Amino acid sequence: METVTVETVTVRRVIEAPITEVFDWCATTTHYTRSPYVLRARLARPGAGAPYGVGAVRRHTWLIGWFEERITAYRAPHAFDYTVDRSFPPARHDSGRMTFQEVPGGTLVIWTTGFALPVPVLGPVLARRVAGPVIGHVFRGILDAAAADLETGRTRPPR
């Protein structure tokens, strides 16, 4: 039996805005297109109790591929969890989580995901040296877009 090496990517950012505004911005997938790395994002199926609540399905097209995510936990305004059910290129997804904490000067966002690439022999190296840094870069770009919108007090419509 092959051992799968799971890579974890974690990005942290303080956004100078109230926790409820930061949570709502990050939970709303269409906002991600404000980043230069996300080409399309839409809510494919609303969740229970909130559009982006448990069971919601989000679809994203990034410069590097596409992802279909399902929200598995939703605790507004403190956290939501998700799993990637389908993607291209294909990857195993262990978990994704965004947490939000009030801190002096704003809201601390911690975005973590775990994944593995199903490529024999080279999978762990590609995940660690290529995919992980690219995912981190995209996450930072999305959080930069959130900060740009929320810290100026205006949210622009998505592209």
Z-matrix of the N, CA and C atoms (Angstrom, degrees):
N
C 1 1.455
C 2 1.533 1 108.79
N 3 1.328 2 116.27 1 132.17
C 4 1.462 3 121.73 2 -177.89
C 5 1.531 4 110.71 3 -79.18
N 6 1.318 5 116.35 4 135.86
C 7 1.448 6 121.45 5 175.19
C 8 1.523 7 108.51 6 -85.82
N 9 1.323 8 116.59 7 129.43
C 10 1.456 9 121.44 8 -179.52
C 11 1.526 10 108.72 9 -97.79
N 12 1.319 11 115.82 10 126.68
C 13 1.451 12 121.02 11 177.50
C 14 1.522 13 108.87 12 -91.52
N 15 1.315 14 116.29 13 117.37
C 16 1.461 15 121.55 14 -179.82
C 17 1.521 16 108.72 15 -93.72
N 18 1.307 17 115.74 16 127.73
C 19 1.462 18 121.94 17 174.67
C 20 1.522 19 108.55 18 -95.14
N 21 1.317 20 116.94 19 143.62
C 22 1.453 21 122.06 20 177.24
C 23 1.520 22 108.56 21 -118.58
N 24 1.326 23 115.29 22 131.85
C 25 1.463 24 122.14 23 175.75
C 26 1.526 25 107.01 24 -114.81
N 27 1.329 26 116.66 25 129.33
C 28 1.461 27 121.82 26 177.04
C 29 1.513 28 108.91 27 -130.85
N 30 1.326 29 115.82 28 129.97
C 31 1.455 30 122.65 29 177.41
C 32 1.524 31 107.43 30 -124.07
N 33 1.328 32 116.21 31 134.85
C 34 1.473 33 122.17 32 179.31
C 35 1.514 34 108.84 33 -120.86
N 36 1.347 35 115.74 34 142.16
C 37 1.461 36 119.47 35 178.60
C 38 1.513 37 108.91 36 -157.27
N 39 1.345 38 117.13 37 134.69
C 40 1.455 39 121.06 38 170.98
C 41 1.525 40 107.13 39 -94.22
N 42 1.323 41 114.94 40 127.37
C 43 1.462 42 121.93 41 177.29
C 44 1.519 43 107.00 42 -112.24
N 45 1.314 44 115.81 43 127.93
C 46 1.462 45 121.80 44 -175.47
C 47 1.530 46 110.39 45 -79.23
N 48 1.322 47 115.13 46 72.78
C 49 1.465 48 122.52 47 179.58
C 50 1.526 49 107.91 48 -159.57
N 51 1.349 50 116.63 49 160.03
C 52 1.472 51 120.19 50 179.36
C 53 1.528 52 112.10 51 -63.55
N 54 1.324 53 115.76 52 149.44
C 55 1.458 54 122.59 53 -175.94
C 56 1.525 55 112.71 54 -55.64
N 57 1.336 56 118.36 55 -41.24
C 58 1.469 57 119.27 56 -177.90
C 59 1.525 58 111.21 57 -65.26
N 60 1.325 59 117.87 58 -38.05
C 61 1.466 60 120.76 59 178.67
C 62 1.524 61 111.33 60 -68.16
N 63 1.325 62 116.77 61 -40.56
C 64 1.468 63 120.69 62 -179.72
C 65 1.527 64 109.52 63 -67.65
N 66 1.324 65 117.02 64 -45.15
C 67 1.465 66 120.43 65 178.54
C 68 1.521 67 110.40 66 -58.78
N 69 1.333 68 116.96 67 -49.61
C 70 1.461 69 120.45 68 -177.59
C 71 1.531 70 111.20 69 -61.24
N 72 1.326 71 117.33 70 -40.85
C 73 1.467 72 120.49 71 179.46
C 74 1.529 73 109.51 72 -62.45
N 75 1.308 74 117.12 73 -47.62
C 76 1.473 75 120.90 74 -176.15
C 77 1.524 76 112.70 75 -71.21
N 78 1.314 77 118.25 76 -30.85
C 79 1.461 78 120.75 77 178.98
C 80 1.532 79 111.53 78 -73.93
N 81 1.319 80 117.14 79 -26.41
C 82 1.463 81 122.37 80 -177.69
C 83 1.519 82 109.87 81 -84.70
N 84 1.299 83 116.03 82 100.37
C 85 1.467 84 122.31 83 -170.39
C 86 1.525 85 114.23 84 -60.84
N 87 1.343 86 118.01 85 -29.63
C 88 1.466 87 119.25 86 -178.91
C 89 1.525 88 111.87 87 -64.47
N 90 1.314 89 117.95 88 -21.40
C 91 1.466 90 120.60 89 176.55
C 92 1.530 91 112.40 90 -65.34
N 93 1.321 92 117.03 91 -24.60
C 94 1.461 93 120.19 92 -175.07
C 95 1.524 94 112.42 93 -62.38
N 96 1.337 95 117.08 94 -21.59
C 97 1.462 96 119.33 95 179.17
C 98 1.525 97 112.08 96 -71.07
N 99 1.297 98 118.45 97 -6.46
C 100 1.465 99 121.23 98 173.95
C 101 1.531 100 110.73 99 -72.83
N 102 1.319 101 116.04 100 -15.84
C 103 1.462 102 121.72 101 174.22
C 104 1.529 103 107.84 102 -83.12
N 105 1.320 104 117.75 103 145.91
C 106 1.472 105 118.98 104 178.97
C 107 1.528 106 113.34 105 -70.95
N 108 1.325 107 118.24 106 -8.09
C 109 1.461 108 121.61 107 -175.64
C 110 1.520 109 114.28 108 -97.80
N 111 1.342 110 116.90 109 -10.28
C 112 1.459 111 121.28 110 -178.35
C 113 1.528 112 108.06 111 -111.66
N 114 1.332 113 116.10 112 115.25
C 115 1.457 114 121.69 113 -175.15
C 116 1.523 115 112.51 114 -84.35
N 117 1.343 116 116.09 115 -39.49
C 118 1.459 117 122.20 116 179.85
C 119 1.513 118 108.72 117 -143.32
N 120 1.321 119 114.46 118 147.58
C 121 1.459 120 120.36 119 174.79
C 122 1.524 121 107.25 120 -155.38
N 123 1.316 122 114.89 121 133.77
C 124 1.463 123 117.40 122 179.27
C 125 1.524 124 110.60 123 -152.45
N 126 1.298 125 113.84 124 157.86
C 127 1.452 126 121.85 125 173.90
C 128 1.520 127 106.82 126 -88.55
N 129 1.327 128 117.59 127 112.14
C 130 1.463 129 122.04 128 -177.88
C 131 1.527 130 111.65 129 -85.07
N 132 1.339 131 116.33 130 -30.78
C 133 1.463 132 120.84 131 179.48
C 134 1.518 133 107.79 132 -150.34
N 135 1.330 134 118.72 133 126.30
C 136 1.462 135 120.50 134 178.70
C 137 1.523 136 111.78 135 -68.08
N 138 1.316 137 114.77 136 155.91
C 139 1.451 138 121.25 137 179.18
C 140 1.512 139 112.65 138 -92.98
N 141 1.311 140 114.96 139 -179.87
C 142 1.461 141 122.07 140 178.97
C 143 1.522 142 109.68 141 -81.78
N 144 1.318 143 116.69 142 128.75
C 145 1.459 144 121.51 143 174.22
C 146 1.523 145 115.15 144 80.38
N 147 1.316 146 118.14 145 -17.91
C 148 1.466 147 122.79 146 178.61
C 149 1.528 148 107.12 147 -161.06
N 150 1.328 149 118.29 148 148.28
C 151 1.469 150 118.79 149 -178.97
C 152 1.533 151 113.10 150 -50.77
N 153 1.334 152 117.09 151 -39.82
C 154 1.460 153 120.70 152 -179.07
C 155 1.528 154 111.57 153 -106.39
N 156 1.341 155 116.17 154 25.53
C 157 1.458 156 121.74 155 179.58
C 158 1.524 157 112.53 156 -78.91
N 159 1.326 158 115.38 157 -171.12
C 160 1.471 159 121.63 158 -177.12
C 161 1.532 160 110.04 159 -54.27
N 162 1.328 161 114.68 160 131.18
C 163 1.449 162 121.65 161 179.61
C 164 1.516 163 113.99 162 93.95
N 165 1.324 164 117.87 163 -12.79
C 166 1.468 165 120.18 164 178.39
C 167 1.524 166 109.49 165 -60.85
N 168 1.320 167 115.60 166 143.28
C 169 1.464 168 121.18 167 176.43
C 170 1.526 169 107.29 168 -115.26
N 171 1.336 170 114.73 169 125.23
C 172 1.464 171 122.32 170 179.84
C 173 1.519 172 107.84 171 -114.02
N 174 1.332 173 116.62 172 138.86
C 175 1.467 174 120.76 173 177.11
C 176 1.516 175 109.02 174 -120.62
N 177 1.338 176 115.60 175 129.05
C 178 1.465 177 122.38 176 -178.52
C 179 1.521 178 110.06 177 -125.39
N 180 1.307 179 116.06 178 139.42
C 181 1.457 180 121.73 179 169.25
C 182 1.516 181 106.52 180 -117.03
N 183 1.330 182 115.76 181 115.69
C 184 1.460 183 122.51 182 177.65
C 185 1.524 184 108.17 183 -101.83
N 186 1.291 185 116.94 184 172.24
C 187 1.454 186 120.94 185 174.08
C 188 1.527 187 111.57 186 -59.77
N 189 1.343 188 116.69 187 -25.30
C 190 1.469 189 120.54 188 -175.22
C 191 1.518 190 114.24 189 -101.29
N 192 1.343 191 118.63 190 -1.95
C 193 1.453 192 119.55 191 -179.10
C 194 1.512 193 112.00 192 156.04
N 195 1.337 194 116.34 193 -167.89
C 196 1.461 195 120.38 194 177.96
C 197 1.531 196 110.19 195 -128.55
N 198 1.338 197 114.00 196 155.89
C 199 1.461 198 121.10 197 -174.07
C 200 1.528 199 109.53 198 -142.20
N 201 1.315 200 116.36 199 136.82
C 202 1.449 201 121.53 200 171.35
C 203 1.525 202 106.91 201 -113.80
N 204 1.318 203 115.40 202 116.18
C 205 1.469 204 122.11 203 -176.14
C 206 1.523 205 110.33 204 -110.83
N 207 1.322 206 114.56 205 149.27
C 208 1.462 207 121.66 206 175.57
C 209 1.524 208 108.04 207 -124.10
N 210 1.323 209 116.52 208 128.87
C 211 1.465 210 121.50 209 178.38
C 212 1.531 211 108.13 210 -74.70
N 213 1.329 212 116.42 211 125.97
C 214 1.469 213 121.18 212 -176.71
C 215 1.529 214 113.01 213 -108.94
N 216 1.327 215 117.53 214 -17.64
C 217 1.472 216 122.03 215 175.43
C 218 1.519 217 106.99 216 -151.77
N 219 1.327 218 115.96 217 144.50
C 220 1.470 219 121.13 218 -176.11
C 221 1.512 220 107.90 219 -146.39
N 222 1.323 221 116.42 220 108.37
C 223 1.462 222 122.49 221 -177.60
C 224 1.527 223 109.04 222 -127.14
N 225 1.330 224 115.72 223 71.01
C 226 1.471 225 121.23 224 -177.56
C 227 1.521 226 109.76 225 -61.85
N 228 1.331 227 118.91 226 138.43
C 229 1.461 228 128.99 227 -2.85
C 230 1.537 229 112.71 228 -100.75
N 231 1.333 230 117.41 229 30.11
C 232 1.466 231 119.67 230 -171.79
C 233 1.527 232 116.49 231 -103.35
N 234 1.335 233 118.41 232 -27.56
C 235 1.463 234 118.58 233 -177.76
C 236 1.522 235 110.94 234 -170.41
N 237 1.317 236 114.78 235 154.49
C 238 1.457 237 120.87 236 163.01
C 239 1.519 238 108.23 237 -145.31
N 240 1.331 239 114.87 238 148.77
C 241 1.454 240 122.68 239 -179.69
C 242 1.520 241 108.23 240 -117.40
N 243 1.318 242 115.56 241 153.84
C 244 1.456 243 119.66 242 178.80
C 245 1.521 244 109.32 243 -150.49
N 246 1.328 245 113.85 244 163.74
C 247 1.452 246 120.47 245 172.67
C 248 1.522 247 107.74 246 -132.10
N 249 1.308 248 116.23 247 146.30
C 250 1.461 249 120.83 248 175.06
C 251 1.523 250 106.33 249 -90.85
N 252 1.323 251 116.16 250 114.06
C 253 1.463 252 120.98 251 -178.17
C 254 1.523 253 112.20 252 -85.57
N 255 1.330 254 116.73 253 -31.66
C 256 1.470 255 121.79 254 179.53
C 257 1.513 256 108.39 255 -145.21
N 258 1.328 257 115.60 256 147.30
C 259 1.464 258 119.12 257 177.38
C 260 1.516 259 110.48 258 -159.30
N 261 1.308 260 113.72 259 160.73
C 262 1.459 261 121.01 260 168.79
C 263 1.524 262 106.77 261 -139.63
N 264 1.315 263 118.93 262 125.19
C 265 1.461 264 125.24 263 -0.49
C 266 1.533 265 110.92 264 -64.88
N 267 1.335 266 115.30 265 154.55
C 268 1.466 267 118.55 266 -177.44
C 269 1.528 268 112.00 267 -65.74
N 270 1.318 269 114.77 268 141.72
C 271 1.464 270 121.38 269 177.45
C 272 1.519 271 108.08 270 -150.46
N 273 1.312 272 115.37 271 153.48
C 274 1.461 273 120.74 272 171.52
C 275 1.524 274 106.17 273 -88.09
N 276 1.320 275 117.04 274 131.53
C 277 1.454 276 121.16 275 -179.14
C 278 1.513 277 108.88 276 -116.81
N 279 1.326 278 116.96 277 121.82
C 280 1.463 279 120.23 278 179.89
C 281 1.523 280 111.90 279 -84.72
N 282 1.308 281 117.00 280 -44.34
C 283 1.460 282 119.57 281 -177.72
C 284 1.512 283 109.49 282 -175.39
N 285 1.301 284 115.40 283 157.48
C 286 1.457 285 121.85 284 171.11
C 287 1.510 286 107.61 285 -138.50
N 288 1.303 287 115.99 286 145.13
C 289 1.470 288 119.94 287 -179.62
C 290 1.515 289 109.27 288 -151.10
N 291 1.332 290 114.27 289 138.33
C 292 1.459 291 120.28 290 168.65
C 293 1.522 292 106.77 291 -119.87
N 294 1.348 293 115.93 292 126.80
C 295 1.461 294 120.68 293 176.35
C 296 1.517 295 108.88 294 -116.71
N 297 1.335 296 115.38 295 154.06
C 298 1.451 297 122.75 296 -174.87
C 299 1.520 298 107.68 297 -135.74
N 300 1.328 299 115.42 298 128.83
C 301 1.466 300 120.43 299 -177.66
C 302 1.519 301 108.92 300 -137.41
N 303 1.342 302 115.71 301 132.23
C 304 1.460 303 119.76 302 175.48
C 305 1.519 304 108.65 303 -68.44
N 306 1.322 305 116.10 304 130.90
C 307 1.463 306 122.99 305 177.81
C 308 1.522 307 107.34 306 -136.91
N 309 1.338 308 117.85 307 162.27
C 310 1.457 309 118.60 308 175.03
C 311 1.533 310 110.21 309 -55.40
N 312 1.305 311 116.20 310 125.55
C 313 1.457 312 120.78 311 178.51
C 314 1.511 313 114.65 312 93.56
N 315 1.348 314 119.01 313 0.34
C 316 1.456 315 118.33 314 177.68
C 317 1.513 316 114.67 315 149.82
N 318 1.331 317 114.85 316 -137.73
C 319 1.462 318 122.26 317 -175.75
C 320 1.523 319 109.07 318 -127.95
N 321 1.325 320 116.47 319 126.74
C 322 1.455 321 121.67 320 174.57
C 323 1.523 322 107.83 321 -85.78
N 324 1.338 323 115.81 322 123.93
C 325 1.465 324 122.09 323 175.44
C 326 1.523 325 107.02 324 -107.29
N 327 1.321 326 115.94 325 129.50
C 328 1.463 327 121.37 326 173.42
C 329 1.528 328 106.54 327 -120.97
N 330 1.331 329 115.72 328 119.25
C 331 1.467 330 122.38 329 -177.57
C 332 1.521 331 107.50 330 -115.95
N 333 1.327 332 115.88 331 119.20
C 334 1.461 333 121.90 332 -176.47
C 335 1.521 334 109.52 333 -128.22
N 336 1.314 335 116.17 334 140.15
C 337 1.457 336 121.37 335 173.52
C 338 1.519 337 109.60 336 -142.53
N 339 1.316 338 115.73 337 149.42
C 340 1.463 339 121.61 338 176.64
C 341 1.521 340 109.35 339 -122.56
N 342 1.327 341 116.30 340 136.28
C 343 1.465 342 119.33 341 -176.80
C 344 1.524 343 110.42 342 -154.38
N 345 1.325 344 114.51 343 164.65
C 346 1.463 345 121.90 344 173.66
C 347 1.524 346 107.12 345 -142.55
N 348 1.312 347 116.09 346 149.65
C 349 1.464 348 121.06 347 178.02
C 350 1.526 349 109.21 348 -102.68
N 351 1.338 350 117.16 349 129.35
C 352 1.461 351 120.69 350 -177.47
C 353 1.536 352 112.43 351 -82.87
N 354 1.319 353 115.55 352 57.05
C 355 1.458 354 121.10 353 178.98
C 356 1.526 355 107.28 354 -115.18
N 357 1.334 356 117.11 355 117.88
C 358 1.463 357 118.77 356 -178.58
C 359 1.531 358 111.99 357 -55.39
N 360 1.289 359 116.57 358 137.10
C 361 1.457 360 127.67 359 175.61
C 362 1.532 361 112.25 360 66.55
N 363 1.328 362 118.63 361 -53.16
C 364 1.469 363 121.66 362 -175.04
C 365 1.529 364 113.92 363 -85.32
N 366 1.338 365 118.28 364 -12.73
C 367 1.461 366 121.42 365 -176.13
C 368 1.515 367 114.63 366 -50.13
N 369 1.340 368 118.77 367 -52.87
C 370 1.461 369 119.16 368 -178.78
C 371 1.540 370 113.44 369 -62.61
N 372 1.319 371 116.31 370 -38.50
C 373 1.471 372 119.49 371 179.68
C 374 1.524 373 110.53 372 -67.80
N 375 1.341 374 117.69 373 -44.59
C 376 1.465 375 121.03 374 178.08
C 377 1.528 376 111.17 375 -63.21
N 378 1.324 377 117.15 376 -39.11
C 379 1.462 378 120.79 377 179.31
C 380 1.523 379 110.76 378 -64.05
N 381 1.319 380 116.72 379 -46.21
C 382 1.462 381 121.21 380 -175.77
C 383 1.526 382 112.50 381 -72.81
N 384 1.325 383 116.86 382 -42.62
C 385 1.466 384 120.24 383 -171.67
C 386 1.517 385 115.24 384 -95.41
N 387 1.340 386 116.77 385 -19.84
C 388 1.465 387 119.03 386 -177.46
C 389 1.534 388 111.15 387 -120.21
N 390 1.328 389 116.27 388 -64.60
C 391 1.464 390 120.10 389 -173.64
C 392 1.532 391 112.21 390 -62.63
N 393 1.325 392 117.62 391 -45.71
C 394 1.465 393 120.36 392 -179.61
C 395 1.515 394 113.14 393 -57.49
N 396 1.350 395 118.55 394 -51.49
C 397 1.470 396 119.36 395 177.53
C 398 1.531 397 113.14 396 -61.63
N 399 1.328 398 117.94 397 -36.85
C 400 1.466 399 120.19 398 179.39
C 401 1.528 400 110.09 399 -67.17
N 402 1.321 401 117.53 400 -45.11
C 403 1.466 402 120.77 401 178.25
C 404 1.534 403 110.03 402 -60.16
N 405 1.318 404 117.52 403 -45.15
C 406 1.464 405 120.65 404 177.76
C 407 1.515 406 111.70 405 -59.02
N 408 1.316 407 116.80 406 -40.96
C 409 1.471 408 121.61 407 179.40
C 410 1.535 409 110.69 408 -63.61
N 411 1.330 410 116.74 409 -43.15
C 412 1.464 411 120.53 410 178.53
C 413 1.527 412 110.23 411 -65.72
N 414 1.335 413 118.10 412 -44.60
C 415 1.467 414 120.76 413 177.33
C 416 1.527 415 110.70 414 -57.12
N 417 1.335 416 117.06 415 -45.01
C 418 1.465 417 119.97 416 178.70
C 419 1.531 418 111.10 417 -62.52
N 420 1.329 419 117.19 418 -38.97
C 421 1.463 420 120.67 419 178.07
C 422 1.518 421 112.10 420 -62.82
N 423 1.325 422 116.85 421 -39.52
C 424 1.467 423 120.49 422 177.81
C 425 1.525 424 110.20 423 -66.47
N 426 1.330 425 117.18 424 -43.88
C 427 1.470 426 119.90 425 178.86
C 428 1.524 427 111.42 426 -68.26
N 429 1.326 428 118.27 427 -31.86
C 430 1.473 429 121.16 428 173.12
C 431 1.528 430 110.07 429 -61.73
N 432 1.332 431 116.64 430 -42.43
C 433 1.463 432 120.81 431 178.58
C 434 1.531 433 110.69 432 -64.35
N 435 1.335 434 116.54 433 -40.35
C 436 1.471 435 120.22 434 177.10
C 437 1.521 436 110.05 435 -60.65
N 438 1.320 437 116.31 436 -46.48
C 439 1.471 438 120.00 437 -179.96
C 440 1.524 439 110.52 438 -62.53
N 441 1.318 440 117.65 439 -42.74
C 442 1.468 441 120.93 440 -179.64
C 443 1.526 442 110.70 441 -60.49
N 444 1.321 443 117.27 442 -41.36
C 445 1.466 444 120.52 443 178.43
C 446 1.520 445 111.98 444 -70.87
N 447 1.327 446 116.47 445 -50.95
C 448 1.461 447 120.59 446 -169.72
C 449 1.517 448 113.58 447 -78.74
N 450 1.311 449 117.80 448 -32.90
C 451 1.462 450 119.56 449 -178.43
C 452 1.516 451 112.00 450 -75.50
N 453 1.331 452 118.25 451 -20.27
C 454 1.458 453 120.97 452 175.77
C 455 1.520 454 110.99 453 -93.10
N 456 1.340 455 116.33 454 -8.40
C 457 1.455 456 120.72 455 177.66
C 458 1.517 457 113.86 456 81.90
N 459 1.313 458 117.85 457 10.25
C 460 1.462 459 118.65 458 177.38
C 461 1.532 460 108.96 459 -134.86
N 462 1.308 461 113.53 460 142.24
C 463 1.454 462 119.39 461 177.37
C 464 1.514 463 107.34 462 -112.70
N 465 1.301 464 116.58 463 121.95
C 466 1.463 465 121.92 464 178.65
C 467 1.514 466 109.70 465 -82.06
N 468 1.347 467 116.62 466 152.20
C 469 1.467 468 117.64 467 175.74
C 470 1.525 469 110.10 468 -65.41
N 471 1.331 470 117.30 469 149.95
C 472 1.462 471 119.34 470 179.18
C 473 1.527 472 110.81 471 -65.33
N 474 1.346 473 115.61 472 157.35
C 475 1.476 474 120.02 473 176.89
C 476 1.498 475 109.78 474 -67.20
